């Protein structure tokens, strides 16, 4: 059996290695446009920053090593120029000699990945990307003589690149077209990321775009010019579908190659995996683009199993992702609130601000967590975590719970490993379950940060149950201060009518809510407390 | 409603606070024998070691604060001496004045916890325990003048205490009656813990016991005398059932208070939670003692819900646990192999040795993972993780998968958050799933470290596919060295008959196994490779 794989990084190389382990006799050829296969693409920004000092650390395999170990025919600097589907042949061209040749296939796997989006603005040819080892070499060379950089785009690659350019001593400006970096986060969850970027000295320009790139600067939509010895385009990526499109394979509405749950394209002899394909969303089955390394690797393994005749299926994706930003961990899974709102899907929102581990043990870090829940079924729809420690663990646990079909209330009952260095006897994930169960069972009701102003306009009184000292240091306009420990004795001081109660994060307010409910009052607890409210308001300004 | 709670730490105090939030009008009285409630019992060893320098950090609440916030009547230094079930009254005695009084109850919650086991050996009265703040004060005082310490018992509290005494500059001997510390681990997984203890300078005496405690030393079962200015008894704990037993409540075969899934004892007006009760095992439903803080806290919350008339049930326990040992994380969930063997339960074993995060990013730490699987259903039966980073996360993910009913093969498909600082594109948990799927589907077969010798006796040849350098540095007696990259070319050199193939951890051997299988050979991969074999053999010596 002749198997040809186009693309030799995550999905393609996983497929090649697994195929060899499943079929010792197959002829397996891997075609890669760049000069390297199986390189550490998620490590590229960190080599630019010197965090991974040795370039060789990025190069996990060589064609020679892959031949020796897996008997793979790996052709780097080789471009697949055309697929002749009738003859089942791929025409490839060496980028060194220019010579063309034909590779016959019984099964063809497309794993071309994605290409960086390059906006059509004057001077864009000077903008660097960060997708290949060659891109990395170019950026390392450019950094050497540079003092200033503009990073266009505040997504995963944008923030990683900005951080690493900062490490190299450059003055970095980040230009993001929307009001918020890290689009997978909801606005109020993005606030700590903005703070971290600014504290580190990055000049963060939100709701701004680059209109032109000059020789030593860029022009912004605000009219300003910002110095830029170096310009990085990190606006996002698009599926690399040129070859598939030219071969007449079906391309979906999202711009990715369409595959079925056997990872087959519209031609059953041609499979496709990774960033280039549209995946099925785990929540609603709709086609989505999820350019993540773990998904690509899993699909690469699955396609090998399918070609070898094993009974597996591609699975819908949750899109679990994480990025490090200047010591902050930003992790997400499933849908965010923006997407739920846009889809008109009912949802319950829970914000908490726990510590990464027991507060009495040194080194505990604050976490901001957000959970999105289907109010009808109590199904977990998504989660977000931002903090300096333990965000990865909590999102992994929630992603696993989602895959296992656990409800949000079930999170209350998870037995998670506890010692004071690692968590709390009631882990932050348990606490999310407690809050959800209180809401789902109707024990308490909550209100979101962005609903407070309207509620006040409708005559609702906000009762702040923090201490007078906390209240004096900053409070919601119009709020009345009655510390939680005094609520029972000062019930008659609480104004009539409907109430919103809040504290710093929601815990003291939960008790106050219950006390006030017991006295017959109609009360909602401000979800996530003053901390979430402040973050939300900051995201609006 | 009058509610009396005996015991004011994890389970008892969780119950009290939750009860108040559910019922503002209840009268809630908490009776605690020690001088403190709601203290950080899992932090006590770290205060001894100075890691938590301030004693006040251990004291999370005071009776006064609990009255102000939760309107609880908290009576410390008060002992419950008798339950009069007919009159529904608890007789309590003040340990300060000695006066007795009666507390009537509509519902009584027993949360007395567990008491340290104290073996009946001469001099035992000098041995210190570590269960209360008072115990901690005593140990801090004793450390002051001490240079040597003997810790009896190598369980959770034993290793934590030994580490902290070491921090305080004492010469520490640990005496463990079995051949292994950390009983939740299987022997080969305990080897790195032994190594860590010894490297840190702890004099580790396995398969030894203390026969007598002298004034400045202890006598061991070996006849030796070991200096011991300080002796710590950390042999384990037993449910504190004195009060329950005297009241005629049912006590189970394991020695804990028997409760139903409504946490009711044999008297329906009396509930019990936490370390004092027998729980239902999540795997087989049998009664088990699981003295863990998270379980106690969860039961405390549940019992409050039940007393308040909410529809919840106590859940069977997985017993997820973790301990830090000199920078090592030791985490476990579910059953270990020892227990499966003892129960005669069929099981598949998987050992892996992944890195905590991508190897090309600085700081990756080695992990040893073990997964136990039901070969009939592919259900996950248990897992163990030992390493300097990321063990907690992997065990939490597996515990969540177990709760969600995911199979071991399903672990292959989990979408876990990946960036090079936090994991791998194929996370260690995914890799466990890959290995399981290969075994479950019959693609490959494995052999365990302790089966190799017998296999060799039966004529099986061991083929070591590591490099000649690795082979020269240490190998399994009788093994033949054929490096993985040469296996295809040297097939005729491989001796006839059945084969066991191995490398360092199992990955290269997997490929070699497949190559040899393709040439018609009968092959088993040595699970966990040479590394697990060495650890296993070390555990025997």
Interface residues (C-beta under 8 A of the other chain):
Chain A: X10 X14 X20 X21 X22 X24 X25 X40 X42 X43 X46 X51 X52 X57 X58 X60 X68 X69 X70 X71 X292 X293 X294 X295 X296 X297 X298 X301 X310 X315 X317 X318 X319 X320 X321 X322 X323 X324 X329 X331 X333 X358 X360 X361 X362 X392 X393 X395 X396 X397 X399 X400 X401 X403 X404 X405 X406 X410 X412 X413 X414 X415 X416 X417 X418 X419 X420 X421 X422 X423 X425 X426 X427 X430 X434 X441 X443 X484 X485 X488 X510 X511 X514 X515 X517 X518 X519
Chain B: X10 X14 X20 X21 X22 X24 X25 X40 X42 X43 X46 X51 X52 X57 X58 X60 X68 X69 X70 X71 X292 X293 X294 X295 X296 X297 X298 X301 X310 X315 X317 X318 X319 X320 X321 X322 X323 X324 X329 X331 X333 X358 X360 X361 X362 X392 X393 X395 X396 X397 X399 X400 X401 X403 X404 X405 X406 X410 X412 X413 X414 X415 X416 X417 X418 X419 X420 X421 X422 X423 X425 X426 X427 X430 X434 X441 X443 X484 X485 X488 X510 X511 X514 X515 X517 X518 X519
